[in-house]
Amino acid sequence: MTSTLFSPIHVGPLALANRIVVSPMCQYSADDGVPTAWHRQHLPMLATTGAGLVIAEATAVTPEGRITHGCTGIWGDAHEAGFASIVADMRAIAPAAKFGIQLAHAGRKASAQRPWEGGLPLKPDQHPWSTLAPSALPHAAGWHAPVELDAAGIARLAQDFAAAARRADRAGFDLVELHGAHAYLLHQFLSPISNKRTDAYGGSPEKRMRAPLEIAAALREAWPRAKALGARITGSDWIEGGLMVEDAVAFAARLKEAGYDYVCVSSGGQDGAKVALGPGYQVPFAERVRREAGISTMAVGLIVDPRLAEAIVREGRADTVALARGFLDDPRWAWRAAEALGAPPPVPVQYARSRPGLWPGAKLKAA
């Protein structure tokens, strides 16, 4: 039986060698937003995994859009040059793979400590900054009170996303993913949990979609049609009275109308979310969005078993699957998956001679 997971696919205009995606993973290791030596080893390592697409971490379009002091950004020349160098290296060592970047703004979840520092809001002696949100409501108890964005501020942010997209294009990325999930700024506008406005940008679902769609439109105009454009969206807030999968379907349909090629359907992120974790727990959201909005979908979230990944794409529940921690746990996940599914392992030619004797774990023989 031919593996669907290892069959090629087009995501919009972008041809992928297989349906496996390395999901964006924040590393909190940038220097004033500029990628560092950590990124110069981390991303090329992921490029050699055999995944058809590698997406760089959530990258802020403005300094105040970073989650932490260590988050990457793409608002200046040094950021663009840093990513351009990494993309060139990845393309040289993995010519069959494609490379994307996720553009983001953390909104009221910005100005936080790195996870290994505690992940709490920055203290006064840790150089915090003023945060932005649809409503002047902190993310959680003890968090900074954000400044409510006005219409002019939303318009400026739309242009910030557009400028970041142009920089990502010049840096050589094949794909841009707009981050509209995980309770960051666009999600904050979409969700009634965080958006309490009574003007044109709040209230009804249509009004709550207005700012994200304005930003999405500016990004679409700036990003080349010859390259792929998608968005990560929320399938559920996992909170009573919050966003549900029906909202994801509606938002995905509007993104499709705006010219987006795919959506990656995630969930959660708001304070108080009660997430029902389990293998493939977000796949039903992606499946319903795919069926009802008619847009290509990417499934993400605890997809570790190759047979589960194969079933998701073979059964048409999603078009691609994204793994994050799975690839950190086993950078050769795609090779092992191919062998389990009877497909040719996507091994770089430089490693091919060692594979029959040493993979997956044959004992070394004495000379």
VEXVOKOL-112511 format. One line per field, with one value per residue (C-alpha): residue in one letter; x, y, z. Coordinates in Angstrom, 2 decimals. Last residue first. Layout:
N
code (A|...) .
east (X|...) .
north (Y|...) .
up (Z|...) .
//
This chain:
367
code (A|A|K|L|K|A|G|P|W|L|G|P|R|S|R|A|Y|Q|V|P|V|P|P|P|A|G|L|A|E|A|A|R|W|A|W|R|P|D|D|L|F|G|R|A|L|A|V|T|D|A|R|G|E|R|V|I|A|E|A|L|R|P|D|V|I|L|G|V|A|M|T|S|I|G|A|E|R|R|V|R|E|A|F|P|V|Q|Y|G|P|G|L|A|V|K|A|G|D|Q|G|G|S|S|V|C|V|Y|D|Y|G|A|E|K|L|R|A|A|F|A|V|A|D|E|V|M|L|G|G|E|I|W|D|S|G|T|I|R|A|G|L|A|K|A|R|P|W|A|E|R|L|A|A|A|I|E|L|P|A|R|M|R|K|E|P|S|G|G|Y|A|D|T|R|K|N|S|I|P|S|L|F|Q|H|L|L|Y|A|H|A|G|H|L|E|V|L|D|F|G|A|R|D|A|R|R|A|A|A|A|F|D|Q|A|L|R|A|I|G|A|A|D|L|E|V|P|A|H|W|G|A|A|H|P|L|A|S|P|A|L|T|S|W|P|H|Q|D|P|K|L|P|L|G|G|E|W|P|R|Q|A|S|A|K|R|G|A|H|A|L|Q|I|G|F|K|A|A|P|A|I|A|R|M|D|A|V|I|S|A|F|G|A|E|H|A|D|G|W|I|G|T|C|G|H|T|I|R|G|E|P|T|V|A|T|A|E|A|I|V|L|G|A|G|T|T|A|L|M|P|L|H|Q|R|H|W|A|T|P|V|G|D|D|A|S|Y|Q|C|M|P|S|V|V|I|R|N|A|L|A|L|P|G|V|H|I|P|S|F|L|T|S|T|M) .
east (36.35|33.85|30.21|28.00|24.54|21.62|19.68|17.25|19.46|23.11|23.82|21.40|21.57|25.29|25.66|22.67|23.95|25.46|22.61|20.17|17.57|13.92|13.06|11.47|7.91|6.75|4.75|6.99|10.12|8.76|7.81|11.32|12.86|10.31|11.02|14.76|14.88|13.40|12.36|12.77|10.87|7.95|8.02|6.88|4.88|2.59|0.27|-0.85|-4.08|-6.41|-9.21|-8.99|-8.82|-5.31|-4.15|-5.23|-4.56|-0.91|-0.34|-1.94|0.22|3.32|2.52|3.49|0.61|0.32|-1.13|-1.30|-3.52|-2.96|-5.96|-6.63|-9.77|-13.34|-14.82|-17.12|-15.02|-11.58|-12.81|-14.48|-11.37|-9.07|-11.25|-11.49|-7.65|-7.15|-6.82|-4.46|-3.10|-4.65|-5.24|-8.71|-7.93|-9.56|-8.75|-8.64|-6.27|-6.59|-4.12|-6.38|-6.63|-4.79|-6.04|-3.41|-5.12|-4.41|-4.04|-5.21|-6.77|-9.13|-12.06|-10.06|-9.46|-13.19|-13.91|-11.28|-12.94|-16.37|-15.05|-13.03|-16.11|-18.05|-15.15|-15.86|-14.63|-15.42|-18.65|-17.55|-13.79|-11.88|-11.00|-11.68|-10.50|-8.15|-6.28|-2.80|-2.78|-1.66|0.19|2.12|4.40|3.66|0.99|3.74|3.07|2.27|-1.39|-2.06|-0.46|-2.66|-5.71|-4.80|-4.41|-7.85|-9.21|-7.77|-9.25|-12.75|-13.17|-14.57|-17.08|-18.33|-18.50|-20.70|-19.42|-16.11|-14.14|-16.84|-17.33|-18.57|-15.29|-15.09|-12.53|-10.60|-13.12|-15.27|-12.43|-11.52|-9.64|-7.55|-6.91|-5.35|-3.22|-2.00|-4.38|-2.78|-4.14|-4.10|-0.45|-0.12|1.91|4.27|5.67|8.66|11.08|13.94|14.91|13.43|10.04|10.32|11.14|8.05|5.96|7.33|6.31|2.78|2.54|3.64|1.14|-1.70|-0.31|-0.52|-4.16|-4.94|-3.29|-5.33|-8.54|-7.72|-5.85|-6.63|-3.45|-2.66|-2.89|0.22|-0.37|-1.00|-4.30|-4.56|-4.29|-4.90|-7.96|-7.72|-9.58|-8.39|-4.85|-1.49|1.41|3.66|7.20|9.02|12.73|13.44|13.72|9.99|9.09|8.34|5.04|5.43|7.10|9.26|12.82|12.97|9.84|11.34|9.80|6.87|6.41|3.79|0.64|-1.47|-0.69|1.67|2.13|3.02|4.48|5.21|8.05|8.26|10.79|10.52|12.46|13.99|17.17|18.06|21.68|21.85|18.26|18.87|22.04|20.30|17.38|19.78|21.57|18.27|17.03|19.92|19.74|16.04|16.58|19.52|17.49|14.63|11.10|11.60|11.55|12.73|11.76|14.36|13.07|9.77|6.39|7.46|4.88|6.40|9.44|7.26|6.45|7.24|8.40|6.57|9.14|10.43|8.28|9.90|8.09|8.48|9.91|13.01|14.73|17.54|15.79|15.24|18.99|19.21|16.69|18.40|22.05|21.76|18.90|21.20|23.94|21.58|18.41|17.86|14.90|16.98|19.31|17.23|17.07|13.42|13.24|9.61|8.65|6.91|5.66|7.87|5.53|4.98|2.68|5.45|7.61|5.82|4.85|3.88|1.30|-1.53|-0.31|0.54|1.05|3.58|3.04|4.85|1.82|-0.31|1.79|1.40|0.00) .
north (-5.18|-5.56|-5.28|-2.35|-3.37|-2.40|0.55|1.83|2.49|1.53|-1.05|-0.12|3.63|4.25|4.59|6.96|9.64|12.01|11.18|12.80|10.25|10.65|7.01|5.22|4.31|1.10|2.80|1.82|2.56|5.96|6.77|5.91|8.25|10.96|10.75|11.21|14.34|12.22|14.01|17.42|16.17|14.91|18.14|20.00|17.93|19.18|17.03|17.79|17.55|16.98|14.53|13.13|9.48|9.05|12.31|11.49|7.76|8.31|10.61|8.04|5.31|7.43|7.72|11.18|13.53|15.26|18.48|19.66|19.13|21.23|22.16|22.95|25.05|24.01|25.80|22.91|19.82|21.24|23.11|19.94|17.85|20.46|20.64|16.84|16.69|18.73|15.77|13.89|11.83|13.14|16.39|17.57|21.26|23.12|26.74|29.05|31.63|31.57|29.47|26.78|25.46|24.54|24.40|25.08|26.95|26.79|28.75|32.21|34.37|36.62|34.30|31.45|33.62|34.25|30.52|29.89|32.44|30.82|27.28|28.36|30.00|26.75|24.97|26.93|30.25|31.08|31.03|27.97|27.64|25.16|28.15|25.95|25.41|28.37|29.51|29.19|31.01|30.36|31.87|29.96|31.66|32.64|35.04|37.13|38.45|42.16|42.09|38.95|40.53|43.59|41.33|39.24|42.40|43.60|40.10|39.97|43.43|42.57|39.08|40.39|42.42|39.34|37.29|40.00|42.29|43.85|45.70|48.13|49.40|47.60|45.99|43.07|41.04|38.65|35.90|36.88|35.51|36.87|39.96|38.01|35.37|38.09|39.27|35.99|33.63|30.50|31.26|33.74|33.44|34.27|31.59|32.68|30.33|29.94|31.99|33.68|36.56|38.95|37.29|37.39|41.11|41.72|39.75|41.81|45.00|43.64|42.63|46.11|47.61|45.74|46.83|50.46|50.01|48.43|51.35|53.83|51.99|52.09|49.41|49.03|49.35|46.21|45.69|43.67|40.22|39.45|37.69|36.60|37.98|41.49|43.37|46.71|45.38|44.58|44.20|45.96|45.65|48.27|47.04|45.17|45.75|42.99|45.31|46.12|42.41|40.70|38.80|35.12|32.42|31.26|32.00|28.69|29.75|33.11|35.95|37.89|41.26|39.90|37.95|41.11|41.24|38.44|39.59|36.98|36.02|32.30|31.54|29.02|26.75|24.11|20.86|19.08|21.18|20.24|21.24|24.27|25.35|25.25|27.33|29.96|30.07|30.65|33.51|35.14|34.83|36.86|39.37|40.03|40.43|42.80|44.87|45.46|44.34|40.58|39.42|36.42|35.97|36.24|39.39|37.56|37.25|39.62|42.01|44.99|44.81|44.71|41.99|39.23|35.83|32.68|29.97|28.89|26.57|23.48|21.84|18.48|16.85|14.75|15.61|17.55|20.93|20.42|20.45|23.54|25.25|24.44|25.05|28.62|29.22|28.62|30.71|33.67|34.94|38.70|39.76|41.79|38.77|35.66|32.60|32.25|29.02|29.25|26.19|26.50|23.08|20.82|19.67|16.21|15.83|14.94|16.43|19.77|21.89|25.47|27.23|26.65|23.84|21.31|17.71|14.91|11.44|10.44|10.70|8.99|5.84|3.37|0.00) .
up (12.89|15.72|14.69|15.61|16.73|14.46|15.83|13.23|11.39|11.77|9.12|6.37|7.18|7.16|3.39|3.12|5.48|2.88|0.50|2.92|4.10|3.11|3.93|0.95|1.97|3.63|6.38|9.29|7.23|6.25|9.84|11.06|8.50|9.27|13.00|12.47|14.65|17.47|20.68|19.06|16.01|18.09|20.07|16.97|14.51|11.75|9.64|6.08|4.11|7.03|7.86|4.34|5.45|4.05|5.66|9.20|8.83|7.92|10.88|13.18|11.68|12.20|15.93|17.21|16.44|19.81|18.34|14.73|11.70|8.58|6.48|2.83|2.51|1.79|4.80|5.79|5.16|5.88|8.94|10.21|9.76|11.29|14.42|14.64|14.45|17.61|20.01|17.69|20.58|23.82|25.68|26.69|27.23|30.10|29.23|32.26|30.76|26.99|25.02|23.60|20.05|16.83|13.24|10.59|7.78|4.07|0.82|1.83|-0.88|1.11|0.34|1.90|4.95|5.21|5.06|7.72|10.01|9.64|10.14|13.18|14.67|14.24|16.02|19.17|20.54|24.14|26.18|28.14|27.79|25.61|23.40|20.37|16.79|16.89|13.79|12.31|9.00|5.46|2.52|-0.14|-2.67|-6.28|-5.02|-3.49|0.07|0.48|-0.57|1.46|4.54|4.24|3.85|6.90|8.99|7.92|8.52|12.04|12.77|11.46|12.88|16.17|14.17|12.32|15.53|17.07|19.82|18.89|16.23|15.02|18.59|21.71|22.70|25.13|23.19|25.48|26.23|23.25|21.09|17.66|18.80|21.31|18.63|16.48|19.42|20.90|22.67|21.16|17.67|14.79|13.76|10.07|8.26|5.51|2.88|0.54|2.65|0.83|3.13|0.56|0.99|4.78|4.57|2.44|4.92|7.81|6.03|5.54|9.19|10.25|7.79|9.48|12.83|11.78|10.78|14.14|15.91|13.88|14.78|18.50|20.40|24.09|26.16|28.13|31.90|32.80|34.27|37.95|37.35|33.75|30.21|31.49|30.18|28.37|25.33|21.78|23.12|23.33|25.78|27.35|27.91|30.64|31.31|33.86|36.89|36.79|36.63|33.34|33.32|34.21|32.11|35.02|33.87|31.98|30.07|29.05|31.02|29.65|27.94|25.53|26.39|25.96|22.24|21.20|17.61|15.02|11.67|11.22|8.83|6.01|4.35|1.66|1.49|-1.52|-1.51|2.07|2.72|0.42|1.09|4.82|4.49|2.36|4.79|7.69|5.94|4.95|8.55|9.89|7.06|7.68|11.41|10.85|8.38|10.79|11.78|11.56|15.15|17.13|20.76|23.53|25.23|25.61|23.87|21.13|19.66|21.47|19.17|16.02|13.46|15.93|14.78|15.84|15.06|11.68|9.56|7.99|5.06|3.32|6.42|5.77|9.05|7.34|7.56|11.29|11.86|9.64|11.95|15.25|14.30|13.03|15.46|18.41|16.80|16.95|15.28|15.66|17.82|20.27|20.51|19.89|22.16|23.16|21.11|19.93|17.88|14.52|13.29|11.21|8.46|6.98|3.94|1.44|-1.33|-1.07|-4.09|-3.22|-5.38|-2.88|-0.70|-3.40|-2.34|-2.72|-1.24|1.94|4.21|1.56|1.82|-1.03|0.00) .
//
